Amino acid sequence: MNLLKRLVLVSAFLFSASAMAQPGVFSITVNKPMTAIYNDVYTSLEDAGFYVVFEPNIGKNLAQFAKKWGADYNKNKLTGLRSMVFCNAWYANQVSNLDPMMLGFCPLHLSLIERKGKTTILFNRLSVFARGSKAQPLFKKIESEVITAIKAGLK
């Protein structure tokens, strides 16, 4: 499967996840455009030891299909949709030691959506998905550190 098809599939998943508030997703909205916060959130994640390894601009990729999808394109009028894929190798090793099946969350990611000049950051709460796993306590710690880094990047 080529990269564009993969990005479309990932973006469809992220887009649907962003559309519904749920306890399994941390969400924070700021009254700033994405361009005003993106670099600060990126830097804050890296300062916390979570290294950004990939930065898909999903909105830009989806825009290529605007004509093809017509009325189905961007019904929520998002002006930006990006993602940061990041990892902490030490934590990945610890997760693999505790429960290799939880490596499906490695690398981690967050999504940023922009609409009407406001940006919302979405991050899947690892502890919710790891219920019953030996890795859940570690995921609670990772989740807390990532959310702290996100909030620090918004100050």
C-alpha positions in Angstrom: 0.0 0.0 0.0 1.5 3.3 -1.0 2.1 6.2 1.5 -0.8 8.3 0.3 -3.3 5.4 0.8 -1.9 4.7 4.2 -2.2 8.4 5.2 -5.8 8.5 3.9 -6.7 5.5 6.1 -4.9 6.9 9.1 -6.5 10.3 8.6 -10.0 8.7 8.3 -9.4 7.0 11.7 -8.1 10.1 13.3 -10.8 12.2 11.8 -13.5 9.9 13.2 -11.8 9.7 16.6 -11.6 13.5 16.8 -15.3 13.8 16.1 -16.4 12.2 19.3 -15.5 13.1 22.8 -14.9 10.1 25.0 -13.1 9.2 28.2 -10.4 7.3 26.2 -9.3 10.5 24.4 -7.6 13.4 26.1 -8.7 16.7 24.5 -7.6 20.2 25.0 -8.6 23.3 23.0 -6.9 26.6 22.8 -8.0 29.8 21.2 -5.0 29.9 18.9 -4.4 28.7 15.3 -2.3 25.6 14.9 0.7 27.6 13.5 0.9 29.4 16.8 1.2 26.3 19.0 2.6 23.5 16.8 6.3 24.2 17.3 5.9 24.7 21.1 4.1 21.4 21.5 6.7 19.7 19.4 9.5 21.2 21.5 7.8 20.4 24.7 7.3 16.7 23.8 11.0 16.4 22.9 12.1 18.2 26.1 10.1 15.6 28.0 12.0 12.8 26.1 9.3 12.0 23.5 11.0 12.3 20.2 8.9 13.3 17.2 9.7 10.9 14.4 7.0 11.7 11.8 4.8 14.7 11.2 2.0 13.9 8.7 0.0 16.9 7.5 -3.2 15.0 7.1 -5.2 18.0 6.1 -2.9 18.7 3.2 -3.2 15.1 2.0 -7.0 15.1 2.3 -7.2 18.3 0.4 -6.0 16.4 -2.7 -9.3 14.6 -2.7 -11.6 17.6 -2.3 -12.8 17.5 -5.9 -13.2 13.8 -5.9 -15.2 13.6 -2.6 -17.3 16.7 -3.3 -19.9 17.3 -0.6 -18.3 14.6 1.5 -15.0 16.5 1.8 -14.3 18.3 5.1 -17.9 18.6 6.4 -16.7 20.0 9.7 -14.8 22.8 7.9 -11.4 22.0 9.6 -8.7 24.4 8.5 -5.9 22.2 9.8 -5.4 18.5 10.6 -1.9 17.3 11.5 -0.4 14.6 13.6 2.8 14.1 15.6 4.1 10.6 15.8 6.6 10.2 18.7 8.5 7.7 20.8 10.6 7.3 23.9 12.8 4.3 23.3 13.3 3.5 27.1 9.5 3.4 27.6 9.1 1.2 24.5 11.6 -1.2 25.9 9.8 -1.2 29.3 6.4 -1.9 27.6 8.0 -4.8 25.6 9.2 -6.2 28.9 5.8 -6.0 30.6 3.4 -6.8 27.8 4.7 -7.1 24.2 1.1 -7.0 22.9 0.9 -3.4 24.1 3.6 -2.4 21.6 0.7 -1.6 19.2 0.8 1.8 20.9 4.4 2.3 19.9 5.0 4.8 18.5 2.6 7.2 20.1 0.7 9.9 18.3 -1.4 13.0 18.9 -3.6 14.8 16.5 -4.1 18.5 16.1 -7.3 19.9 14.5 -8.0 23.5 13.7 -11.4 25.2 13.2 -12.4 28.8 13.4 -8.9 29.8 14.7 -9.0 27.4 17.6 -6.8 24.3 17.8 -7.7 21.1 19.6 -5.1 18.5 20.5 -6.2 14.9 20.9 -4.3 12.1 22.5 -5.5 8.5 23.2 -5.4 7.7 26.9 -3.1 4.7 27.0 -4.3 3.6 30.4 -7.8 3.1 29.1 -6.7 0.8 26.4 -4.3 -1.1 28.6 -6.8 -2.2 31.2 -5.9 -5.6 32.4 -2.4 -5.4 31.1 0.8 -5.6 33.2 1.8 -2.4 31.3 -1.2 -0.3 32.5 0.7 1.3 35.4 3.5 2.3 33.1 1.0 3.6 30.5 -0.6 5.8 33.2 2.8 7.3 33.8 3.5 7.8 30.1 0.1 9.2 29.6 0.6 11.7 32.4 4.0 12.8 31.1 2.7 13.3 27.5 -0.3 15.3 28.7 1.9 17.4 30.9 4.2 18.0 27.9 1.2 19.0 25.8 0.0 21.5 28.3 3.4 22.9 28.8 3.6 23.5 25.1 0.5 25.5 25.2 1.6 28.1 27.8 
